[in-house]
Amino acid sequence: MTRRLLLATLSLFLLVGGAITAAAGPGELNGRFFFTGEPNDQTNKSSDPTARFGKEEPQGEVPITQTSSQTCPTDVPGHAQCAFWTGDYSGLIVDNLEFCWYWSSTNPEASGLGLDIEVTIFADPAMSGEAEPENIIGHATVNLPAPTPQPQRYVSTIAVQGNVEKKMLIQVAPVYSDTGPGNSVYYGAPDALSAFGPSGSCSPEGGGETLASPKATLGFKDATPKRGTIVKAKAGVKNCNKETRGTKIKLQRRISGFWRTLDTNKLDGDCRTIFKVRAKFKKAVFSSVWPKQSPKYKAGRSKRQTVTTHR
């Protein structure tokens, strides 16, 4: 069956049977997918694209970013002027896909008016540099209200209907020239866990993860040390069992709006460890992070701990 005939059949089904949101079974997206890639995704777009999506939750220490121009030709898949991701997928989709993703903007017009972005979803694109309207299975313009220079989480919904044989491509571009420049999308790290999935997969905050938390902990022996001294921080997880004993935990510090890993330790038999930090700062915010290392637990982050030094 050709894609054109399939789309016509699906359109008739929707008119007779109800709205896209009522689709079930084979028409639903198969689970949740995370955006990921490599640090150079932005520059790789023009030669060997590396931005992708997949089922594995990314654990990058620093988010990956892409920018997209209002000059992006939205019907040309994989164009270097666009932000885009590719991934393996096979099956029929008749569903509302829910995107939870992180965006920022240094554009005052976008901050004041909101950023309108055009999202296009392709099935099995040829990536020939030519327009492929016949392979578009989803397309919509969504608004991101009041983006700021720091990444903010947004939830967007795109209606999709069509059959994918091997690969799917998701492409994004700003709509207007005044709000278009200065915008970035963030992904590929726990602090910017951009993803998409069936309706409802973006709620609650954090993407609807149903696994238990390992309940990471962090505490400093002295939260007001003398500047330049070494302070000890005790880290661990409260859910201590065979799934968490001997696993790794990270100590991170908040720097310029992002969490940066300072050190990684192995948890002992009581699921505890000690980090040592030289206090070369006036004030700093820390957190411990337990990366996902078990099918029974999602990744976990402790409460923030502030350390203020004195002379």
Backbone bond lengths (Angstrom), bond angles and torsions (degrees), N, CA, C in turn:
res aa  C-N    CA-C-N  psi(-1)  N-CA   C-N-CA  omega(-1)  CA-C   N-CA-C  phi
1 M - - - 1.475 - - 1.523 109.40 -
2 T 1.332 116.93 132.08 1.455 119.56 179.05 1.509 109.95 -74.17
3 R 1.395 115.37 158.60 1.456 119.46 -179.90 1.527 111.18 -63.21
4 R 1.378 116.06 -35.66 1.470 119.04 -179.31 1.522 110.43 -63.96
5 L 1.371 116.64 -43.54 1.457 120.09 179.18 1.520 110.72 -66.68
6 L 1.354 116.16 -38.06 1.459 120.03 179.14 1.522 111.04 -62.69
7 L 1.346 116.44 -44.32 1.464 120.12 -179.88 1.520 110.89 -63.44
8 A 1.350 116.09 -38.81 1.464 118.94 178.91 1.528 110.57 -64.58
9 T 1.338 116.41 -41.07 1.462 120.91 178.17 1.515 111.45 -63.46
10 L 1.351 116.04 -43.24 1.457 120.49 179.10 1.520 111.58 -64.46
11 S 1.339 117.03 -40.64 1.467 121.02 179.77 1.525 109.86 -60.68
12 L 1.366 116.31 -41.79 1.461 119.60 178.66 1.517 110.54 -64.80
13 F 1.347 116.02 -40.94 1.476 119.88 178.82 1.519 111.24 -59.96
14 L 1.341 116.22 -42.83 1.464 119.84 -177.68 1.515 111.32 -67.75
15 L 1.355 116.51 -37.59 1.454 119.39 179.26 1.518 111.00 -66.01
16 V 1.336 116.15 -35.88 1.458 119.77 -178.02 1.522 111.31 -83.51
17 G 1.344 115.78 -42.47 1.455 119.81 -169.40 1.503 115.58 -93.92
18 G 1.336 118.89 -16.16 1.449 118.76 178.69 1.505 112.17 131.24
19 A 1.347 116.66 -168.00 1.459 122.87 -174.60 1.521 110.87 -77.40
20 I 1.319 114.66 165.08 1.460 120.53 -179.82 1.522 110.67 -59.58
21 T 1.311 117.10 -34.94 1.462 119.59 -177.46 1.521 112.52 -64.61
22 A 1.368 117.46 -15.04 1.456 119.92 179.81 1.526 112.14 -86.43
23 A 1.341 117.27 -7.78 1.456 119.79 -178.39 1.514 110.67 -63.21
24 A 1.344 115.78 145.01 1.462 120.01 -177.92 1.516 108.95 -145.05
25 G 1.330 115.15 176.17 1.450 121.01 174.70 1.516 112.71 64.06
26 P 1.359 116.88 -127.99 1.462 120.15 -173.89 1.522 114.20 -60.68
27 G 1.340 118.44 -21.22 1.450 120.68 -177.93 1.514 114.67 -81.47
28 E 1.345 117.89 -9.79 1.455 120.20 -178.17 1.524 111.07 -83.13
29 L 1.322 115.58 147.09 1.459 119.81 175.86 1.519 109.83 -60.92
30 N 1.325 115.43 139.57 1.465 120.62 -177.22 1.522 110.82 -80.77
31 G 1.336 116.43 80.49 1.464 120.78 174.57 1.508 114.59 84.28
32 R 1.309 115.01 -163.50 1.455 124.18 -173.10 1.524 110.05 -111.35
33 F 1.342 116.89 141.83 1.460 122.58 -176.28 1.532 109.77 -126.53
34 F 1.336 115.49 140.93 1.459 121.88 -178.37 1.527 110.39 -108.80
35 F 1.337 115.41 139.63 1.463 120.34 173.77 1.522 109.19 -77.58
36 T 1.311 115.97 134.77 1.456 121.00 178.32 1.524 108.69 -153.03
37 G 1.323 116.40 -171.59 1.460 119.62 -178.40 1.505 111.44 159.12
38 E 1.335 115.83 -142.58 1.455 122.50 179.98 1.528 109.68 -126.51
39 P 1.345 117.72 157.96 1.469 120.12 -178.10 1.531 113.90 -54.83
40 N 1.336 117.41 -28.37 1.467 120.82 -177.70 1.523 112.76 -98.26
41 D 1.317 117.95 27.14 1.467 120.37 179.12 1.523 112.45 -53.15
42 Q 1.322 117.01 -39.95 1.461 120.54 -176.35 1.531 111.43 -61.69
43 T 1.323 117.48 -47.04 1.465 119.85 -179.25 1.524 112.05 -78.29
44 N 1.327 117.30 -26.77 1.467 120.26 -179.04 1.526 113.12 -72.12
45 K 1.322 117.45 -14.05 1.468 120.46 -176.11 1.526 112.44 -59.29
46 S 1.325 116.91 -33.19 1.462 120.44 -174.73 1.521 113.61 -85.09
47 S 1.346 118.22 -6.66 1.460 119.72 -177.38 1.523 111.95 -130.65
48 D 1.322 116.69 -67.70 1.462 122.21 -178.34 1.524 108.45 -131.63
49 P 1.338 118.90 86.60 1.468 121.84 -173.63 1.520 112.66 -57.28
50 T 1.329 115.76 135.80 1.475 121.49 -177.98 1.521 113.04 -120.40
51 A 1.335 118.79 -7.85 1.464 120.96 178.79 1.521 109.16 -71.67
52 R 1.333 116.70 134.56 1.453 119.50 -175.09 1.535 110.18 -150.51
53 F 1.322 115.38 177.49 1.460 120.69 172.46 1.525 108.40 -136.05
54 G 1.343 115.19 154.88 1.450 120.31 -179.16 1.509 111.26 -168.01
55 K 1.316 116.28 178.80 1.458 122.17 -175.36 1.533 113.24 -77.35
56 E 1.335 117.85 -24.88 1.464 120.16 -175.36 1.521 111.18 -76.60
57 E 1.326 116.37 129.86 1.457 121.30 179.73 1.525 110.07 -70.71
58 P 1.336 119.04 123.17 1.474 121.14 -176.24 1.522 112.08 -70.71
59 Q 1.333 115.62 149.88 1.460 121.64 -178.38 1.532 111.01 -126.95
60 G 1.326 118.46 26.96 1.462 121.26 179.69 1.515 112.16 -60.30
61 E 1.332 116.10 145.37 1.466 120.04 -179.61 1.523 111.54 -75.17
62 V 1.324 116.99 -30.95 1.462 122.33 -178.72 1.524 108.42 -127.46
63 P 1.336 119.66 133.89 1.455 121.28 179.70 1.530 112.16 -61.09
64 I 1.319 115.62 147.38 1.459 123.53 171.64 1.527 107.39 -87.64
65 T 1.321 117.64 147.88 1.461 120.29 178.86 1.524 111.09 -129.26
66 Q 1.312 114.34 150.66 1.462 122.42 169.04 1.522 108.15 -133.62
67 T 1.307 115.54 150.62 1.455 121.71 170.74 1.523 108.38 -115.85
68 S 1.318 115.64 161.25 1.453 121.07 -179.88 1.525 108.73 -142.26
69 S 1.313 115.93 143.45 1.466 121.57 -176.47 1.522 111.00 -102.90
70 Q 1.321 115.94 151.48 1.456 120.69 175.47 1.526 111.76 -67.63
71 T 1.347 117.44 -9.94 1.466 121.43 175.31 1.523 112.11 -85.74
72 C 1.317 117.68 2.30 1.471 122.12 178.29 1.534 110.13 -62.01
73 P 1.331 118.06 124.96 1.474 120.28 174.12 1.525 109.17 -79.74
74 T 1.316 117.17 104.32 1.464 121.18 -167.68 1.521 113.82 -66.64
75 D 1.353 119.13 -17.68 1.469 119.92 178.99 1.521 112.52 -96.12
76 V 1.358 117.16 6.32 1.463 121.90 176.03 1.526 107.78 -106.34
77 P 1.324 119.47 104.41 1.465 120.44 -175.64 1.522 112.60 -69.44
78 G 1.341 115.49 138.23 1.449 120.45 176.59 1.511 114.57 74.78
79 H 1.329 117.68 26.26 1.469 120.56 179.16 1.523 109.90 -77.48
80 A 1.334 116.85 139.13 1.467 121.70 -174.95 1.520 113.39 -65.06
81 Q 1.329 118.72 -18.83 1.457 121.43 178.21 1.535 112.15 -82.08
82 C 1.324 116.49 -2.27 1.460 121.51 -177.78 1.523 109.95 -110.77
83 A 1.312 116.55 166.03 1.466 121.94 165.96 1.520 106.22 -97.93
84 F 1.337 117.30 132.88 1.459 118.58 -177.90 1.524 111.38 -155.17
85 W 1.341 114.32 159.06 1.459 123.22 178.58 1.517 108.19 -139.09
86 T 1.325 117.98 144.79 1.452 122.35 175.12 1.525 109.46 -120.85
87 G 1.329 116.03 156.25 1.457 119.82 178.96 1.510 111.12 -163.43
88 D 1.320 115.46 159.71 1.462 121.07 178.12 1.525 109.75 -76.09
89 Y 1.323 115.33 132.31 1.465 120.36 174.58 1.514 108.37 -159.17
90 S 1.322 115.85 145.61 1.454 121.74 178.12 1.510 108.92 -143.57
91 G 1.325 116.18 125.24 1.457 119.13 176.91 1.516 113.10 143.57
92 L 1.305 114.31 170.22 1.460 122.59 177.36 1.522 109.43 -83.27
93 I 1.340 116.86 135.13 1.461 121.57 175.46 1.515 108.90 -123.94
94 V 1.310 116.60 121.32 1.471 123.38 170.11 1.519 105.31 -134.57
95 D 1.317 115.73 86.11 1.462 118.62 -167.35 1.524 109.77 -158.36
96 N 1.311 115.45 161.34 1.459 121.92 166.45 1.518 107.50 -91.83
97 L 1.320 118.05 114.04 1.450 121.18 178.37 1.517 109.31 -87.17
98 E 1.321 115.52 136.25 1.461 121.62 -179.13 1.530 108.73 -107.61
99 F 1.318 115.60 122.48 1.458 122.24 179.53 1.521 108.91 -104.26
100 C 1.344 116.70 127.97 1.458 121.04 170.10 1.521 105.45 -117.54
101 W 1.323 116.23 112.12 1.454 120.24 -173.30 1.517 111.13 -144.80
102 Y 1.327 114.48 163.09 1.466 122.05 -173.15 1.524 109.95 -110.71
103 W 1.347 115.07 128.81 1.467 121.63 -179.31 1.520 110.27 -132.38
104 S 1.327 115.59 151.84 1.466 121.40 173.19 1.522 108.49 -135.46
105 S 1.321 115.65 165.02 1.459 120.32 176.70 1.524 110.49 -153.39
106 T 1.311 115.84 137.18 1.463 121.77 172.00 1.523 110.17 -103.57
107 N 1.318 116.17 10.68 1.457 122.91 -177.35 1.528 109.57 -92.23
108 P 1.332 119.14 115.55 1.467 120.49 -178.48 1.525 113.26 -63.13
109 E 1.331 117.81 -30.44 1.460 120.21 177.78 1.526 110.66 -66.32
110 A 1.330 115.89 -43.04 1.467 119.73 178.06 1.518 111.01 -65.06
111 S 1.348 116.72 -40.14 1.460 120.18 179.40 1.522 111.48 -62.85
112 G 1.319 116.27 -36.74 1.450 119.79 -178.01 1.522 114.11 -83.00
113 L 1.336 116.71 -39.15 1.461 121.05 -174.86 1.520 113.35 -99.02
114 G 1.332 116.54 -15.90 1.458 120.03 -171.71 1.515 109.67 92.31
115 L 1.315 116.08 153.84 1.459 121.51 -178.86 1.524 109.65 -104.63
116 D 1.329 117.28 117.39 1.458 122.30 174.23 1.522 108.53 -90.88
117 I 1.345 116.42 124.45 1.454 120.58 177.48 1.521 109.55 -121.38
118 E 1.327 115.17 146.62 1.454 122.39 179.29 1.530 108.29 -102.80
119 V 1.313 116.42 121.64 1.458 122.17 -178.18 1.527 108.82 -108.82
120 T 1.330 116.07 126.91 1.463 121.75 -179.91 1.523 109.07 -126.47
121 I 1.326 116.90 133.58 1.462 122.51 -178.73 1.527 108.58 -118.11
122 F 1.333 115.17 124.83 1.460 121.97 -177.82 1.524 110.58 -110.24
123 A 1.334 116.01 144.04 1.459 122.08 171.86 1.518 109.22 -104.93
124 D 1.322 117.44 124.04 1.462 123.92 175.43 1.528 112.94 49.86
125 P 1.357 117.49 55.75 1.460 119.84 -179.24 1.534 111.69 -67.56
126 A 1.325 116.19 147.26 1.467 121.15 178.94 1.522 111.59 -78.95
127 M 1.348 117.41 -22.26 1.472 122.99 179.73 1.529 110.60 56.73
128 S 1.325 115.50 43.88 1.465 120.90 -177.89 1.523 113.04 -94.49
129 G 1.329 116.99 -2.54 1.454 120.30 -175.92 1.516 113.44 87.79
130 E 1.338 116.82 2.00 1.460 122.30 179.60 1.527 110.27 -108.43
131 A 1.324 116.09 160.08 1.461 120.87 177.26 1.527 109.99 -64.82
132 E 1.336 116.20 140.77 1.463 121.60 -179.49 1.528 110.42 -133.03
133 P 1.330 117.59 61.57 1.467 118.98 -178.17 1.521 112.95 -61.90
134 E 1.348 116.98 -26.35 1.462 120.17 -179.00 1.528 112.65 -69.63
135 N 1.346 116.93 -16.16 1.465 120.40 -179.74 1.523 113.07 -101.14
136 I 1.316 117.90 5.36 1.464 121.41 178.48 1.523 109.88 -80.43
137 I 1.340 116.82 122.65 1.465 121.41 178.82 1.525 112.40 -114.37
138 G 1.330 116.84 -1.86 1.453 121.08 177.08 1.512 110.33 -160.07
139 H 1.323 117.05 138.88 1.465 120.09 -179.23 1.521 109.12 -160.01
140 A 1.336 116.02 131.91 1.465 120.06 179.21 1.517 109.45 -163.47
141 T 1.321 115.35 155.68 1.465 122.26 171.24 1.523 108.11 -105.88
142 V 1.328 116.34 127.47 1.468 121.17 -179.43 1.526 108.42 -124.32
143 N 1.317 115.46 155.84 1.458 121.45 -178.23 1.519 110.43 -108.28
144 L 1.341 115.66 135.37 1.456 122.69 173.87 1.523 107.26 -108.31
145 P 1.326 118.95 103.11 1.463 120.86 -173.62 1.531 113.04 -69.27
146 A 1.316 116.04 133.66 1.471 124.30 169.20 1.527 114.91 45.87
147 P 1.334 118.69 57.14 1.473 118.94 176.30 1.529 110.99 -64.94
148 T 1.320 116.30 151.13 1.461 122.93 -177.81 1.528 109.87 -121.55
149 P 1.340 118.41 170.29 1.468 119.84 177.03 1.523 113.36 -61.97
150 Q 1.341 118.03 -23.66 1.454 121.72 174.19 1.531 109.07 -93.06
151 P 1.332 118.36 140.53 1.468 120.19 -177.08 1.525 112.66 -60.91
152 Q 1.329 115.39 135.65 1.453 122.79 177.42 1.525 109.22 -120.53
153 R 1.323 115.76 150.09 1.466 121.05 -179.98 1.527 110.43 -86.96
154 Y 1.320 116.76 132.78 1.457 122.78 177.98 1.530 109.27 -128.68
155 V 1.322 116.28 152.29 1.457 121.88 175.28 1.526 108.23 -120.30
156 S 1.330 116.35 126.88 1.462 122.47 -178.19 1.526 109.13 -129.67
157 T 1.324 116.79 150.34 1.458 122.08 -179.76 1.522 110.66 -121.38
158 I 1.343 116.36 130.92 1.462 122.56 -179.12 1.522 108.55 -127.24
159 A 1.335 118.00 125.97 1.460 122.01 175.97 1.525 109.27 -78.86
160 V 1.334 116.24 131.27 1.465 122.27 -178.33 1.518 109.55 -131.10
161 Q 1.333 116.58 137.17 1.460 120.55 172.86 1.529 108.79 -148.72
162 G 1.318 115.35 125.32 1.455 120.57 -179.68 1.513 111.00 159.25
163 N 1.322 115.51 174.65 1.452 121.44 -178.42 1.527 109.75 -111.39
164 V 1.321 115.82 135.32 1.462 121.94 178.32 1.522 107.95 -114.22
165 E 1.324 115.82 127.85 1.470 119.67 -179.08 1.527 111.84 -88.52
166 K 1.346 117.55 -47.94 1.464 119.65 -175.47 1.527 113.64 -134.21
167 K 1.338 117.22 -44.61 1.464 119.87 -172.90 1.517 111.37 -135.34
168 M 1.338 114.10 151.77 1.454 120.98 176.31 1.523 108.19 -129.00
169 L 1.308 116.90 144.92 1.460 122.46 179.21 1.518 109.51 -126.95
170 I 1.325 116.10 132.72 1.464 123.02 177.61 1.513 108.29 -113.67
171 Q 1.312 116.92 125.69 1.474 122.29 -174.01 1.530 110.41 -128.38
172 V 1.324 115.91 142.21 1.466 121.26 -175.13 1.517 109.90 -134.98
173 A 1.335 115.66 141.82 1.464 120.99 176.79 1.519 109.41 -151.91
174 P 1.339 117.91 144.59 1.473 119.77 174.12 1.519 110.31 -68.94
175 V 1.330 115.78 152.30 1.467 120.66 -174.90 1.523 112.14 -87.39
176 Y 1.345 117.27 -43.84 1.465 120.63 -169.96 1.523 112.16 -108.79
177 S 1.320 115.18 149.35 1.466 120.70 -177.25 1.524 112.20 -71.88
178 D 1.345 118.68 -29.14 1.467 119.69 -177.93 1.522 112.25 -77.45
179 T 1.341 117.14 -34.10 1.467 119.86 179.86 1.527 112.32 -99.88
180 G 1.317 118.18 -3.71 1.457 122.22 -174.20 1.512 116.65 -70.40
181 P 1.347 119.98 -47.70 1.471 119.73 -175.50 1.532 112.63 -70.78
182 G 1.344 115.06 152.03 1.459 120.28 172.89 1.504 115.77 85.03
183 N 1.345 117.92 17.70 1.456 121.19 -177.89 1.525 110.99 -111.83
184 S 1.329 116.81 142.62 1.463 121.81 -178.90 1.520 110.14 -136.62
185 V 1.337 115.59 147.75 1.455 122.19 173.27 1.524 107.65 -110.11
186 Y 1.335 116.58 139.67 1.467 123.60 -174.51 1.531 109.25 -117.03
187 Y 1.338 115.90 142.70 1.468 119.65 -178.29 1.529 109.64 -167.28
188 G 1.328 116.30 175.53 1.459 121.07 172.36 1.513 116.24 83.65
189 A 1.348 118.35 14.50 1.465 121.41 179.96 1.532 108.75 -150.88
190 P 1.340 117.88 154.41 1.466 120.14 -179.95 1.521 113.91 -57.31
191 D 1.351 117.49 -28.73 1.463 120.03 179.43 1.521 112.75 -81.68
192 A 1.317 117.29 -7.48 1.462 121.67 177.01 1.525 107.14 -143.75
193 L 1.326 115.86 65.66 1.455 122.32 -172.10 1.530 109.24 -83.75
194 S 1.324 115.97 72.72 1.460 121.42 178.87 1.521 109.81 -75.52
195 A 1.326 116.27 135.64 1.462 120.51 -174.49 1.522 109.45 -158.92
196 F 1.346 115.89 172.84 1.459 120.87 172.17 1.518 108.51 -146.63
197 G 1.327 114.93 158.27 1.457 120.13 -178.55 1.512 110.42 -174.08
198 P 1.328 117.37 -168.08 1.465 120.60 179.01 1.523 111.27 -64.61
199 S 1.319 116.69 166.76 1.463 121.78 179.12 1.519 110.66 -53.96
200 G 1.337 115.74 132.38 1.450 121.67 179.12 1.503 114.78 92.86
201 S 1.328 118.10 -6.51 1.466 120.10 -176.06 1.517 113.05 -74.91
202 C 1.328 118.27 -12.88 1.459 120.69 179.90 1.523 112.92 -94.44
203 S 1.297 118.65 2.82 1.458 121.21 179.69 1.512 109.55 -121.17
204 P 1.327 118.51 139.60 1.461 127.17 -0.50 1.517 112.13 -76.66
205 E 1.342 117.14 -174.43 1.456 123.24 177.79 1.523 109.76 -49.89
206 G 1.331 114.79 132.85 1.456 119.57 -177.38 1.512 111.62 102.79
207 G 1.359 117.24 -1.69 1.444 119.04 170.18 1.505 116.56 96.40
208 G 1.323 118.05 16.12 1.446 118.68 175.13 1.516 113.83 74.43
209 E 1.296 118.14 23.84 1.460 122.42 179.47 1.526 109.84 -61.65
210 T 1.343 116.69 127.07 1.455 121.27 -176.52 1.526 112.69 -98.32
211 L 1.326 118.59 -9.75 1.456 120.48 179.88 1.523 110.44 -71.52
212 A 1.332 115.26 158.54 1.463 120.63 177.96 1.516 110.64 -73.32
213 S 1.327 115.96 156.43 1.461 121.28 176.24 1.529 109.57 -88.94
214 P 1.332 118.56 141.69 1.470 119.69 175.61 1.526 111.93 -73.45
215 K 1.349 116.69 -10.49 1.469 123.70 179.24 1.533 111.55 60.53
216 A 1.318 114.53 67.04 1.463 120.86 178.96 1.518 110.56 -65.37
217 T 1.338 115.95 146.95 1.460 121.50 -178.90 1.530 110.16 -130.23
218 L 1.325 116.05 157.90 1.459 122.04 175.93 1.523 108.70 -156.80
219 G 1.326 115.76 136.35 1.462 120.50 177.07 1.517 110.80 -152.42
220 F 1.339 116.70 134.49 1.465 121.58 179.22 1.522 109.85 -94.84
221 K 1.318 115.81 137.92 1.454 120.90 178.53 1.519 110.60 -64.48
222 D 1.340 116.22 -34.98 1.466 121.72 177.78 1.521 107.96 -137.66
223 A 1.330 117.22 111.04 1.466 121.86 -178.06 1.520 112.40 -88.99
224 T 1.353 117.17 -2.14 1.475 121.05 177.36 1.534 108.76 -133.88
225 P 1.330 118.04 61.26 1.469 120.63 -175.30 1.528 112.22 -80.17
226 K 1.311 114.40 168.81 1.451 119.92 172.88 1.517 108.83 -73.35
227 R 1.328 115.78 137.68 1.453 120.45 -176.48 1.531 110.76 -61.52
228 G 1.338 114.50 134.51 1.452 121.06 179.33 1.513 114.46 93.81
229 T 1.328 117.75 -11.96 1.459 120.25 179.26 1.526 110.52 -82.81
230 I 1.315 115.45 167.71 1.463 120.94 177.18 1.527 108.84 -97.21
231 V 1.326 116.08 127.61 1.462 121.50 179.43 1.523 109.30 -115.21
232 K 1.329 115.39 148.30 1.457 121.27 -179.23 1.526 110.29 -100.64
233 A 1.329 113.94 141.09 1.462 120.51 177.12 1.523 108.68 -126.45
234 K 1.327 116.47 127.14 1.460 121.01 179.23 1.527 108.42 -95.03
235 A 1.339 115.95 124.30 1.463 121.52 -179.53 1.523 109.76 -123.52
236 G 1.320 116.31 159.49 1.452 120.34 178.41 1.514 111.37 175.27
237 V 1.338 115.91 -168.11 1.460 121.92 174.83 1.524 108.62 -132.10
238 K 1.330 116.21 144.59 1.464 120.96 -179.24 1.527 111.72 -77.55
239 N 1.336 116.93 -33.34 1.458 120.22 177.84 1.528 108.43 -82.56
240 C 1.315 116.16 82.50 1.464 121.91 -175.55 1.531 109.94 -97.87
241 N 1.324 116.08 113.28 1.459 121.81 179.72 1.524 108.10 -157.87
242 K 1.320 117.28 -169.40 1.462 120.18 -176.38 1.530 112.69 -64.39
243 E 1.319 116.38 -19.08 1.461 120.06 178.86 1.524 112.28 -79.66
244 T 1.331 117.28 -22.04 1.467 120.04 -175.10 1.520 113.98 -117.26
245 R 1.314 118.97 -21.27 1.470 120.60 177.71 1.527 110.17 -63.19
246 G 1.323 116.21 134.79 1.456 120.50 178.29 1.509 115.12 78.14
247 T 1.329 117.16 3.48 1.465 120.01 177.62 1.529 109.93 -84.95
248 K 1.313 116.15 177.24 1.458 121.00 -176.32 1.524 111.45 -101.66
249 I 1.329 114.80 149.67 1.460 121.36 175.39 1.522 107.75 -137.47
250 K 1.340 115.85 145.54 1.453 121.08 -176.19 1.529 111.39 -110.89
251 L 1.324 115.73 146.89 1.464 121.67 169.97 1.514 107.17 -103.53
252 Q 1.334 116.02 124.40 1.459 120.66 -178.44 1.520 110.83 -123.54
253 R 1.351 114.29 152.72 1.461 122.00 176.43 1.519 108.95 -124.26
254 R 1.317 116.33 140.46 1.460 121.97 179.21 1.521 109.12 -80.34
255 I 1.324 116.66 116.20 1.459 121.87 -178.91 1.529 108.77 -133.62
256 S 1.326 116.75 123.21 1.471 122.87 177.74 1.528 112.26 53.18
257 G 1.307 116.02 38.91 1.458 120.39 175.53 1.511 115.60 88.10
258 F 1.344 118.33 -3.04 1.454 120.98 -179.07 1.520 110.46 -128.63
259 W 1.334 115.44 154.20 1.454 121.02 175.85 1.515 109.63 -84.48
260 R 1.336 116.81 125.97 1.465 122.50 178.70 1.537 108.51 -113.84
261 T 1.329 116.24 131.59 1.461 120.48 -179.53 1.526 110.69 -76.13
262 L 1.338 116.15 125.82 1.458 122.31 178.04 1.522 112.05 -93.98
263 D 1.340 116.29 -37.24 1.460 119.68 -175.91 1.530 108.78 -162.06
264 T 1.329 115.44 157.79 1.461 121.98 177.26 1.522 108.86 -130.97
265 N 1.341 116.88 128.60 1.460 122.23 179.72 1.525 110.88 -123.35
266 K 1.323 115.17 161.75 1.451 122.43 175.28 1.528 109.59 -97.40
267 L 1.320 117.14 133.58 1.461 121.39 -179.95 1.528 110.51 -74.51
268 D 1.330 116.24 143.45 1.464 120.70 179.77 1.525 110.43 -84.32
269 G 1.333 116.74 -167.27 1.458 121.53 -178.02 1.508 114.20 -65.29
270 D 1.330 117.02 -20.49 1.468 121.73 176.05 1.522 111.75 -99.36
271 C 1.333 116.07 10.40 1.474 122.59 179.67 1.521 111.86 62.03
272 R 1.347 115.46 42.92 1.458 120.82 179.37 1.527 109.97 -132.62
273 T 1.318 115.87 160.82 1.455 122.06 174.72 1.528 109.02 -160.07
274 I 1.331 115.74 165.86 1.468 121.33 179.08 1.525 109.46 -120.79
275 F 1.322 115.78 128.98 1.463 122.36 172.57 1.527 108.28 -104.56
276 K 1.336 116.38 149.44 1.461 121.91 175.09 1.522 108.97 -118.59
277 V 1.329 115.45 130.87 1.465 121.28 -176.69 1.526 109.22 -127.19
278 R 1.332 116.39 130.26 1.465 119.68 172.67 1.524 108.26 -85.38
279 A 1.310 116.67 123.12 1.459 122.24 -172.06 1.532 112.02 -82.72
280 K 1.321 116.51 70.12 1.468 121.50 177.70 1.525 110.02 -94.79
281 F 1.307 116.57 59.13 1.451 121.04 -177.78 1.524 108.41 -161.84
282 K 1.327 115.83 161.83 1.463 120.02 174.64 1.525 110.34 -81.67
283 K 1.348 114.66 -44.85 1.448 120.17 -178.30 1.522 108.35 -151.44
284 A 1.320 117.94 137.49 1.464 121.26 -178.85 1.527 110.03 -147.92
285 V 1.326 115.76 151.34 1.456 122.79 179.38 1.529 108.59 -114.02
286 F 1.330 116.45 130.89 1.456 122.34 -176.01 1.527 110.53 -124.25
287 S 1.329 114.69 161.14 1.453 121.64 175.63 1.520 107.91 -157.44
288 S 1.328 116.52 151.19 1.458 119.76 172.72 1.525 108.56 -102.15
289 V 1.337 115.80 147.74 1.463 121.30 -178.24 1.527 109.16 -131.03
290 W 1.321 115.48 126.43 1.454 121.14 173.16 1.517 107.73 -99.92
291 P 1.352 118.88 105.91 1.470 120.31 178.56 1.527 110.48 -65.18
292 K 1.313 116.07 155.23 1.471 120.16 179.46 1.530 109.44 -64.03
293 Q 1.338 115.99 119.89 1.460 122.00 -178.46 1.519 112.11 -136.46
294 S 1.335 116.76 10.68 1.459 121.28 -176.62 1.523 109.07 -149.62
295 P 1.329 117.82 143.26 1.472 119.53 176.93 1.523 112.94 -69.11
296 K 1.341 117.12 -11.94 1.469 120.47 -177.49 1.526 113.53 -93.51
297 Y 1.349 117.14 -14.72 1.463 119.99 -176.51 1.527 111.05 -131.19
298 K 1.322 114.98 141.27 1.457 119.92 170.87 1.525 108.49 -82.84
299 A 1.323 116.77 169.11 1.463 120.42 175.47 1.528 109.19 -61.74
300 G 1.337 116.42 147.81 1.463 119.93 -177.16 1.512 112.52 -132.98
301 R 1.329 115.93 147.05 1.465 122.26 178.07 1.522 109.15 -125.90
302 S 1.336 116.51 139.77 1.458 120.81 179.10 1.524 110.74 -79.03
303 K 1.326 116.20 172.62 1.454 120.58 171.51 1.526 109.48 -67.37
304 R 1.299 116.08 152.57 1.465 120.69 -179.66 1.526 110.86 -70.57
305 Q 1.322 115.23 142.22 1.454 121.76 178.11 1.533 108.49 -124.31
306 T 1.324 116.66 126.34 1.472 121.85 -178.57 1.530 109.91 -102.17
307 V 1.309 114.69 131.12 1.476 120.92 176.99 1.528 107.96 -116.84
308 T 1.335 116.83 126.34 1.463 122.69 179.96 1.529 108.38 -119.82
309 T 1.320 116.75 125.55 1.457 120.14 -176.40 1.529 111.46 -96.46
310 H 1.328 115.62 167.36 1.449 121.78 176.49 1.527 108.61 -141.07
311 R 1.319 115.62 161.62 1.472 121.25 178.62 1.518 111.07 -79.72
